[in-house]
Amino acid sequence: MQIAALFTLLTIVASSCINDKGTYTILRKYIPGTFITEEDAELRMAAKKDTAVRVKITDVSVEGFFTELSESVVQHGHVWSTDSNKLTLEAGNFTELGEMPKGYVGKFLSELTELTSETQYYIRSYVRTSKNQIGYNPVFAAFKTRPTENEWRIRNQLDAVGRTAGVVFVSGGYAYVGMGEQGLSAYVAQIWKYSQASNTWDSFSPHTSIGSKPGDFQPRRNAVAFTVGTKGYIGLGENVNGDILSDFWEIDLEKQTWIQIKGLGNGDNPRINAVAFALGNKGYVGLGEFGNPSDKFWSYNQITKNWSSDDIKPFGGGERTGAIAFVLGGRAYVGLGKNYMYDDDGNKTTLYYNDLWEYNAEFDTWTQRQNFPGDGRTGAIGFSIEDEGFVGMGTKTVGGVETLYSDFYMFDPYNSKWIQKKSLDYPRKNSVGFSIGTKGYVAWGYGPFQGGDPIRLWDVWEYSR
């Protein structure tokens, strides 16, 4: 893939001129270890600006173009450095492309390898003659290598307290993460703000009244959250007494204030393990369970402050709980999760799904897409990075034996196909997954059982595609 680079141009302190043939440098007599300053005017090199034509993670192709060589050269190539003041053969790194005949006009290509990812480099071309003269392009170009692909790296954790079944929403380049269950079954009412730029966590103003009285915000797990503009929304879930909640709250992220809004479906639709997403100026909440899984969805209009199920059909994949959702290109994608089947004697069997459905709000349609290639599961995570979706982790229990997953897949909506990506080394369920810019994140969750108890995790991982 070719990536156009933007270049900062700077004329170096040297004997350089501009004529009708372009920019050139009058080469100077070269002695190893030093440069003699007197000009040797019979030799000239004219060259166009050098260009990085293929930028990857640690490899870059650099193209040069000679428009004039007044005599043949025994060596030419490119010199590069992370310091624009060290673009010399003595101080920088360089390629050696061999001889070039007198009068040559045309391109030449250098392959730079073993560079450092996400790093700014500077380049310029050079020539060396049989008379031990050397000349450089009087202008340099700049490029930045791409970030590491398909890799996970650990980021700063909030603290050393394990948390699971929380919520997350993203706005203005920050992730707001909270709720859930922490420590020894303590339910959470707090939100923390994660900055990608500084890799730091800050506390966010909690609701002024936390408790179980009317008007209080109740600590909860297995809730949902979404963002519309500069407002975050949190609702549903289960409180510490096992009550299933239907309330919803609007959070002004600029003022750090909380306002209770109408509960889901005007307050009479409590549920846990639902999904939520936003399209345009509306939030959407659906699926989940209250006694039995549901296929119903509601939309929330931020302007009218009302919920409605009239403008969104029930989920195309049927009733389920513990599904995933992400948004790509103005459409929502919902899938995975579980449902229950009962025989005549009332024995329950859990059904796990691996399907994926696309929701088009303009036409209010659900369309099935290519199935997720991993096992059917619940408690997974899903997020999107630019024009691709990512799904992984989660759990499945068969015959009383639970499997925790660490596999991870990318969904290409344009070709309706999945591509397996690098797994996270630590399997988990009920984590939070989100993206900021071109990075994805997975945090918290339940890890493998040890000593009969699941481990509540506190680690935070960043994914580079």
N, C-alpha and C positions, 0 to 999 in steps of 0.2 A: 504494500500500500504506500503510495506517495503522499507525503505530508508537506505542504508548503510551509517554509519557515519564514519568519519575519526577521529582518536583519537590521542591526544598528551599524551605521557606516561611520567610520572615523578615519581621516587621513593621517597617516603616521608621520612623524618627523623624519623625513627622508628626502632625497632628491627625486621628486616625482613631478610629472608634468601632465597636462591635458592637451591633446591635439585632436585633429579630425579623425584619427584612428582609435581614439579611446584613451584610457588611463594607462600610463606605463611608469615603470621605475627604471632609472638609469642605474645599472648594476655597479656595485662597489667591489673593489678588490677584497678577496676573502682570505684571511689567514686563520687557521684553527685557533679558537680561543679569543679572537678579537676581530673587529671590523676596522678596516682602514677607511678614513672618511673621504679621501679624495675621489672624485667621480671618474669613471672610465667611460667616456661618452660614446665610444664606438659600439657599445652593446646595449640594446634596449629590449625590454619585454613589455608587451601590451596585453592586458588581460581584462576580461569581464569579471564582474563580481562572482565569487565562488558561491555555490548553492548546495545546501543539504537536500538531496532529492528523495531520500528514503531514511526516515528516522525510526529506529526501533528502540528496544530497551537498553541494550548495550552495544548495538551495532548501528553505524550510520554510513550511507553512501554520500560522498561529496563530489560534486561535479565542478570542474574548472573549464575555462575556455580561453585559449590563446587567440588573440587577433593579430599579433605581430611577434616574431622572433627574428632579430637581425643576424643571428648566427646559431648554429646548432648547439644543443646542450647535452651534457652527459648524464644529467640527473634532473628529474622534476617530480613534483608531487604536492602534497599538502602538509602543513604543519598545524598542530592543534594544541590547545591548552585550556584549562579552566580559568586562566588569568590572561586577559587581553594584552597585558604588558610583557608576556613571555612567548610571543609568537615568533620564535627564532629556532633554528636548528640546534642551537646550543642549549636553549632553555626548555623547549617544548618537545612533543612527540611528533614524528613525521613519517610519511610514506615515501617509498622510493619506487618510482614508476619507470625509471630507465631513461634512455636517450630520446631526444626529440630533434627532428631535422630543422635546419635553417628554413625560415619562411613558413613553418607549419601554422595553419589556422584550423582550429577545431576544438572538440571537447576532449577531456581526459577525466578519468574517474578514479577516486581513491576510496578504499573500503577501510573504515575505522572500526576497530573491534576492541573488545574488553573495556568498554567505557562503563561509567557508573550510571545507574538508572536515576531519573529525575534530577539531572545535573546540567547546568549551563556550560556550554563549550564555545570556544572561539576558533575560527579557522581562517587560513589564507594559503594561497598557492605560492610555490617557490620554484626557482630553476638554479642549476649550478652548471658552469661552463668548464671546458677543458683548461681554461686559464685560471681555475680556482676562483672564479667570480661567482657571486651569489646574489640573487635578487628576489624580492618578495612582492606580491600584490600589495599596493599601498593602502588598500581598504580590506578590512576583515569582515567576516560574516559570523553570525551567532546562531546556535540552535540549542534546544534542550531535549535530552533523551527522555523517552517515555517511562512512566512508572512500571514497576515490576508487574508482569501479567500472571493471572491465575495463581496467585499466591495469597496466603493468609499470614498476617503478622499481628502479634499481640499489641494492644494499646493500653493506655492507662486505665486502670480499674477505678471504680468509684471508691471502694473501700474493700475490706476483707470479709464482708458479710454476704453470704450466699442469698440469691433471690430468684424467684421463679414466678411464672404466670403473670407477668407484668404487662404494661402497655407502652407504646411509643408513638409519637407523632413528630413530624419534621416541619420546620418553618424557618425561613431566613437563614439557611445554612447551619442551623442548630438542631439537634435532636433532643426532645423532651421525653425522658424515660422515667417510669415510676410505677406505683401501685404494686400489686402482687403479694407474695408471701416471702418472708425473710426469716432467717434464724430458725428458732424453734417454734414454728407455726404462728409467728406474729404477722398480722396483716398490715399493709402499708397504705398510707394516704399521701405520701410525699412524692414530689417530682424533682428530678435533677436535670440540669441542662448541660449537654455535652457539646463542646466546641471542637470541630474537626481541625481548625487552623492551629489551635494551641494544644490539642490533645489533652484537654482538662475538663473537669466536672465542677459545676457550681450548683448550689442549692437554688431552688426556685420557690417563690413565696407560696406556702401551702394555703389551703382554705382557712379562714379565720376561726371557723368553728368545726372541729372534728369530733364526731361522736355518733350517737344513734337517735338523737332527738330530731323532730321535724325541722328541716332547714340545715341540719348538720351534714357535712360530707363524711361518708362512712369509709373507713379503710376497706379495701377489697382486693380480690384476686379474680383472674379470668374475666376481666372487663374488656372493653374495646375503646379505641380512640381514633380520631381523624382530625385533619386540619382543613380549614377553609380560610384563605387569606392569612390574616394575622391573628386568627382565633383558633384555639385548640378545643377539642371536645372530648370529654371522657364520660363514660356511663356504663350501666349494667354491671354484671359480675356477682360475686358472692361475698357476703360479709362474714365476720368471724363467728357469728352464730349459725351460719349455714343458710341464712335467708338469701333468696335470689332477688336481685335488685332490678328495677326498671328506670331509675332516675338518670338524668343527664345534666352535665355541667358545661358551661361555656367559659373558657379561660382567655382573657385578654392578655396576650403575650407581651405587649408593650407596657401595659399598666400593671401587669401581674395581679390581676383581680379575677375572682371567681363569681359567676352568676349561675344560679340554678335555672334551667330551662325546662320545657315540658319533657316528661319522660317518654321513652320509646312508645310510639303509637298512642301518644297522649297519656302515657303512664300506666297502661294496663297490660304491658307485654314484658314482664321480667324474663331474663335469660342469662345464661353463662356460655362461654366458649363460642360467641358469635364472631362475625367478621365485620370490618368496616373499611370504607374507602371514600374518597372524594372525587367528584367529577364536576368541573366548573364551579359554580357557587353552591353546590349541594353536597351534603354528606349522605352516605348510604350505609345502612346497618341491616344485617340479616343473618339467617341461619341460627345456629346455637340451639340450646335446649332449656326447657323448663318442664321437667317430667319426661317429655319426649322431644326428639330433635324436630326442627322446623325447616320449611323451605321458603318461608315468607321474608320479604325485604320491605324496608321503609326508606323513604328519602326525607332529609331534613332541609328545609329552605331557610337559609340564613336571613333572608330579607323578611319573610313573613313569620319566621320563628315557629313554623308548624311542621309536624310530621305527616306524611301521607304514604299510603301503600297503593294508591290509585295509579301512580305514574311509573311503577316498576313491577313487572310480573314476578311471580314466584320463581325461585331458582330453577334453572333448566335441568339440573342434575338431581333434583329431588331433595328430600329431607336429610339433614345431616348436622353434625356439630364438630367443632375442632378443625375447621377448614382453614385454608390460607387465601389471601387476596393481595393483588398488586395491580398497579395501573401503568399502562403503556399507551402512548399515543392517543390519549383521550378516551381510552376504553379500559374497563376493569376486567381482570381475570381472576376467577374464583375456582377452587378445586380442592381435591384431597378430602380429608376428614373421615368421619365414621357415622354409622347408623346402627340400629339394633333390630334384630329379627327374633320373634318369639314363636316357639312351637306350641302345639295344642296343650302341652302341660305347663306352659308359662316359662319354659327354660329360654334364657336369653343367649343369642349368638351375636357377636359384634362383627359388623361388616366394615371393611376398610376400603376406601376409594383412592384411585389414582387418576381420576379424570380431571379435565380442565375445561372451563367454560368461559367464553368471552361475552361481556355485556356491553351493548351499544345503547347508550342512554338516548340518543337521538331518535332511534326507532323502537326503543324498549324491547330489545330482542336478546335472547341468550342463544349462543352458537357454540356447539361443542368443538374443541380443538384437539390437537394430538395429545393422547394420554401421557401423563408423567411417566417416564420410563422406569422409575424405581418402584419399590413395593408400595402398595396402598398404605396409608398411615394417617395419624392424627398428631397434633402438637408440633407440626412443622413450622418453618418460617418461610416467608416470601417477601421479596422486594424487587424493585426495578432499578436499573442503571441505564440512563438514556433510553435506548430503544430495545433493551433486552430485559427479560425477567429472570429471576433466580429463585430457586426453591430447593430446600434441603432440610436435614435433621429430622426430628420427629420420632414417633414410637408406634409399636404395634405389639399386641399381646395375643398369642395363640396358645391354647392349652395351658393357660396359667403361666406361660413363659414370656416375659417382656423382652423385646428387642429395641434397643436405642440406636438410631441411625446417625451417621456422620456424612453420608454421601450428599452430593451437591450438583445441581444441574442448571444449565442456562437454557431459556426458552427463546427461540427466534420466532416472533409473531409473523413475520413476512413470509417465511418458508414453512411455518407451522411445524417446527421440528425442535427437538431437545438435543443438547450436547452435554455430555458429562464433563464436569470440571473437577478441580482438585478438592478432595474431601477435607473437611475440618478434622484435625487429629483427635478431637474430643467429642464423642457422640453425646447427644442431649435431646431433651424435649422441653416444650413450654418455655422456649427462649423468646427474646424479642429480636426482630430483624428489621433493619432499616437501611436507607442509603442517603448519603449526602454527596452531591456532585457525582463524581465518577468512582466513588468508593462505596462498598457495602459493608455492613456491620452485623455481627451476631453477638449478643450479650446474655449473660445469666442463664437460667434454666436448671433443669434436673439432669444430673450426670448419672453414671452407672451406680447401681446399688453396692454398698459396702457395709457389711455387718447387718444386713437386713433393712437398712435405711437408704433412701436415695440421697445423693449429694446435691445440695443446692450450690450452684456455681456463681462465682462473682467475676469471672474473666470476661474480657471484651476483645473481640477479634475484628480486624479490618481485612476486607477482601479487595484485591486489585484484579480486575479482569484482564 
